[in-house]
Amino acid sequence: MVAACCLFFAVAVGASAPQSVDHSLFDRVLKKYVDEKGMVNYKGLKKDPKDLNAYLDLLSKNPPAANWSKNDQLAYWINAYNAYTLRLILDYYPVKSIKDIGSKIQIPFVNTPWAKSFIKIGKETMSLDNIEHGTIRKQFNDPRIHFALVCAAVSCPKLRNEAYVGSRLDAQLNEQGVDFLNDPAKNAISGSRASLSKILDWYGDDFEKSGKTLESWINRYSKTKLTTDTKISYLDYNWNLNEQK
């Protein structure tokens, strides 16, 4: 009788212990429909969204728990942002830009795609803005998230063709930083001049919250280093859809 009770208790505890989400479904989607340059085959994904929808359902039913590791929680939210952005594009596809969706939403007081509340996480209904600004930027002091969150535009960081996972998150974010800062279409850096992504302008304060300067973050990843004499300007942002040709 005692053994049976102990067994029941062990099973009950094991069943209720929160586990981080398996991101393999999203990994499969990304490997199939995103190329090495981060461009998306939206036409193909639109025809076969089964794995993406199943993954979004998994996220919806398994919000991060307090006893998940910090990296597992952050990987969840980055993947959620990127996966639900794909879902949003598919809902309105074909579009030339994610910004075109704003005029098509037709919801009172909602005029940008990022403000649309269409994401169900646990018992909460969220928008992409809620995920990025209300959750990720609020709860995680890591400016490298700006190298990983992808809003379906050409000037965004490259959409990684694998899912983020807690066990490798630090390395994945560092790789994203190297890729983003050394892509001349997004950051053109020479010894005397640096034409930087608007992302680094918009979110410059995030990079300095950790006690570092924006320049030190750039020099951490850029092969060409900024100096005190480097003249900095910012590139126009290309909002065209990150779609494979």
C-alpha positions as CSV (number, residue, x, y, z in Angstrom):
1,M,0.0,0.0,0.0
2,V,2.8,2.4,1.0
3,A,4.7,1.5,-2.2
4,A,1.6,2.2,-4.3
5,C,1.1,5.6,-2.7
6,C,4.7,6.5,-3.2
7,L,4.4,5.5,-6.9
8,F,1.3,7.5,-7.3
9,F,3.0,10.6,-5.7
10,A,6.0,10.2,-8.0
11,V,3.9,10.0,-11.1
12,A,1.7,12.9,-10.0
13,V,4.8,15.1,-9.3
14,G,6.4,14.1,-12.6
15,A,3.2,14.8,-14.5
16,S,2.8,18.3,-13.0
17,A,6.5,19.3,-13.3
18,P,6.7,22.0,-16.0
19,Q,8.9,21.2,-18.9
20,S,10.2,23.5,-21.6
21,V,8.5,23.3,-24.9
22,D,9.9,21.0,-27.7
23,H,10.6,23.4,-30.6
24,S,11.3,20.6,-33.2
25,L,8.1,21.4,-35.1
26,F,9.1,24.9,-35.7
27,D,12.6,23.8,-36.5
28,R,11.2,21.6,-39.2
29,V,9.2,24.5,-40.7
30,L,12.2,26.8,-40.7
31,K,14.5,24.2,-42.3
32,K,11.9,23.6,-45.0
33,Y,10.7,27.1,-45.9
34,V,13.6,29.4,-44.9
35,D,16.8,29.6,-46.9
36,E,20.4,30.3,-45.7
37,K,19.8,34.1,-46.3
38,G,16.8,34.1,-44.1
39,M,14.3,34.5,-46.9
40,V,10.9,32.7,-46.6
41,N,9.0,30.6,-49.1
42,Y,5.6,32.0,-48.1
43,K,3.9,30.4,-51.1
44,G,5.0,26.9,-50.0
45,L,4.2,27.5,-46.4
46,K,0.8,28.9,-47.2
47,K,0.0,25.6,-49.0
48,D,1.2,23.5,-46.1
49,P,0.9,25.2,-42.8
50,K,0.1,22.1,-40.8
51,D,3.4,22.0,-38.8
52,L,3.4,25.7,-38.1
53,N,-0.2,25.6,-36.9
54,A,0.6,22.6,-34.7
55,Y,3.6,24.4,-33.2
56,L,1.5,27.5,-32.5
57,D,-1.1,25.3,-30.8
58,L,1.7,23.8,-28.7
59,L,2.9,27.3,-27.7
60,S,-0.6,28.3,-26.9
61,K,-1.2,25.4,-24.5
62,N,2.3,25.6,-22.8
63,P,3.2,29.1,-21.6
64,P,6.5,29.4,-19.9
65,A,6.5,28.4,-16.3
66,A,8.4,30.2,-13.5
67,N,10.7,27.2,-12.9
68,W,11.9,27.0,-16.5
69,S,15.4,28.3,-17.0
70,K,15.8,31.9,-18.1
71,N,17.2,30.7,-21.5
72,D,14.3,28.3,-22.0
73,Q,11.8,31.1,-21.4
74,L,13.6,33.5,-23.7
75,A,13.9,30.9,-26.5
76,Y,10.2,30.3,-26.2
77,W,9.3,34.0,-26.6
78,I,11.7,34.6,-29.5
79,N,10.3,31.6,-31.3
80,A,6.8,32.7,-30.5
81,Y,7.4,36.1,-32.0
82,N,8.9,34.8,-35.1
83,A,6.4,32.0,-35.6
84,Y,3.3,34.2,-35.0
85,T,4.8,36.7,-37.4
86,L,4.9,34.0,-40.1
87,R,1.2,33.1,-39.2
88,L,0.2,36.8,-39.5
89,I,1.8,37.1,-43.0
90,L,0.1,33.9,-44.1
91,D,-3.3,35.2,-42.9
92,Y,-3.0,38.2,-45.3
93,Y,-0.8,36.8,-48.0
94,P,0.0,37.9,-50.6
95,V,1.4,41.2,-49.3
96,K,4.4,43.2,-50.4
97,S,5.1,44.4,-46.8
98,I,4.0,43.5,-43.3
99,K,3.1,47.2,-43.0
100,D,0.4,46.8,-45.7
101,I,-1.5,44.6,-43.2
102,G,-2.3,47.6,-41.0
103,S,-4.8,48.9,-43.5
104,K,-6.5,45.5,-43.9
105,I,-7.1,44.7,-40.2
106,Q,-10.3,46.8,-39.9
107,I,-10.4,46.6,-36.1
108,P,-11.2,49.9,-34.2
109,F,-8.1,51.6,-32.8
110,V,-5.8,48.9,-34.3
111,N,-3.8,50.3,-37.3
112,T,-0.6,48.4,-37.2
113,P,0.0,44.6,-37.5
114,W,2.0,44.6,-34.3
115,A,-1.0,45.8,-32.3
116,K,-3.4,43.2,-33.4
117,S,-4.3,40.8,-30.5
118,F,-4.4,37.4,-32.2
119,I,-2.0,35.4,-30.2
120,K,-3.4,33.0,-27.5
121,I,-0.8,32.1,-24.9
122,G,-2.4,30.2,-22.0
123,K,-5.3,32.3,-20.9
124,E,-4.0,35.5,-22.3
125,T,-4.6,37.0,-25.7
126,M,-1.6,39.0,-26.9
127,S,-0.2,41.0,-29.8
128,L,3.3,40.9,-31.3
129,D,3.9,44.2,-29.5
130,N,2.9,42.5,-26.2
131,I,5.5,39.8,-26.8
132,E,8.3,42.1,-27.8
133,H,7.8,45.1,-25.6
134,G,5.6,43.9,-22.7
135,T,7.4,40.5,-22.2
136,I,10.8,40.2,-23.8
137,R,12.2,43.7,-23.4
138,K,10.6,44.0,-20.0
139,Q,11.7,40.7,-18.5
140,F,15.0,39.9,-20.2
141,N,17.9,42.4,-20.1
142,D,19.5,41.1,-23.3
143,P,19.8,43.4,-26.3
144,R,20.8,40.5,-28.5
145,I,17.1,39.8,-28.9
146,H,17.2,42.5,-31.5
147,F,19.4,40.3,-33.7
148,A,16.8,37.5,-33.4
149,L,13.3,39.0,-33.6
150,V,12.2,39.1,-37.2
151,C,9.3,41.2,-38.4
152,A,9.2,39.8,-41.9
153,A,11.0,42.7,-43.5
154,V,14.2,42.7,-45.7
155,S,16.0,45.0,-43.3
156,C,15.2,42.8,-40.3
157,P,17.9,40.4,-39.0
158,K,18.1,37.2,-40.9
159,L,15.4,34.7,-39.9
160,R,17.4,31.8,-38.6
161,N,16.5,28.5,-40.3
162,E,16.5,26.7,-37.1
163,A,14.5,27.2,-33.9
164,Y,16.1,28.8,-30.8
165,V,16.6,26.4,-27.9
166,G,17.5,27.2,-24.3
167,S,20.5,24.9,-24.3
168,R,22.2,26.7,-27.2
169,L,20.6,30.1,-26.9
170,D,23.7,32.1,-26.0
171,A,25.7,30.7,-29.0
172,Q,22.7,31.2,-31.3
173,L,22.3,34.9,-30.3
174,N,26.0,35.5,-30.7
175,E,25.9,34.0,-34.2
176,Q,23.0,36.2,-35.0
177,G,25.0,39.2,-33.9
178,V,28.0,38.3,-36.1
179,D,25.7,37.7,-39.1
180,F,23.7,41.0,-38.6
181,L,26.6,43.3,-37.9
182,N,28.7,41.9,-40.8
183,D,25.9,42.0,-43.4
184,P,26.7,45.1,-45.6
185,A,23.1,45.4,-46.6
186,K,22.1,45.9,-43.0
187,N,25.3,47.5,-41.5
188,A,28.0,49.0,-43.7
189,I,31.0,49.6,-41.5
190,S,34.4,50.9,-42.5
191,G,37.1,52.4,-40.5
192,S,36.0,56.0,-40.9
193,R,32.2,55.6,-41.5
194,A,29.5,53.3,-40.3
195,S,26.0,53.2,-41.9
196,L,24.1,51.2,-39.3
197,S,20.7,49.6,-39.1
198,K,17.8,51.7,-37.8
199,I,17.3,48.9,-35.3
200,L,20.4,50.1,-33.5
201,D,19.0,53.6,-33.5
202,W,15.5,52.6,-32.4
203,Y,16.7,50.4,-29.6
204,G,20.0,52.0,-28.7
205,D,18.9,52.4,-25.1
206,D,18.5,48.6,-24.8
207,F,22.1,48.1,-25.7
208,E,23.3,50.5,-23.0
209,K,21.1,49.2,-20.2
210,S,23.6,46.5,-19.5
211,G,26.3,49.0,-18.7
212,K,27.9,48.7,-22.1
213,T,27.8,51.2,-24.9
214,L,26.2,50.6,-28.3
215,E,29.7,50.9,-29.8
216,S,31.1,48.2,-27.6
217,W,28.3,45.8,-28.7
218,I,29.0,46.6,-32.3
219,N,32.7,46.0,-31.9
220,R,31.9,42.7,-30.1
221,Y,30.5,41.3,-33.4
222,S,31.7,43.5,-36.3
223,K,34.9,42.4,-38.1
224,T,35.6,46.1,-38.7
225,K,35.8,48.0,-35.4
226,L,34.4,51.4,-34.7
227,T,36.8,54.0,-33.3
228,T,36.2,57.3,-31.6
229,D,36.6,59.0,-35.0
230,T,34.0,56.8,-36.9
231,K,31.2,58.9,-38.2
232,I,27.9,57.1,-37.6
233,S,24.7,57.4,-39.7
234,Y,21.7,55.1,-40.1
235,L,20.3,53.4,-43.2
236,D,16.8,53.7,-44.4
237,Y,14.7,50.6,-43.4
238,N,13.5,48.3,-46.2
239,W,10.1,47.1,-45.2
240,N,9.6,44.9,-48.3
241,L,8.6,41.3,-47.4
242,N,11.5,38.9,-46.7
243,E,10.2,36.6,-49.4
244,Q,12.2,34.2,-51.6
245,K,12.2,35.2,-55.2
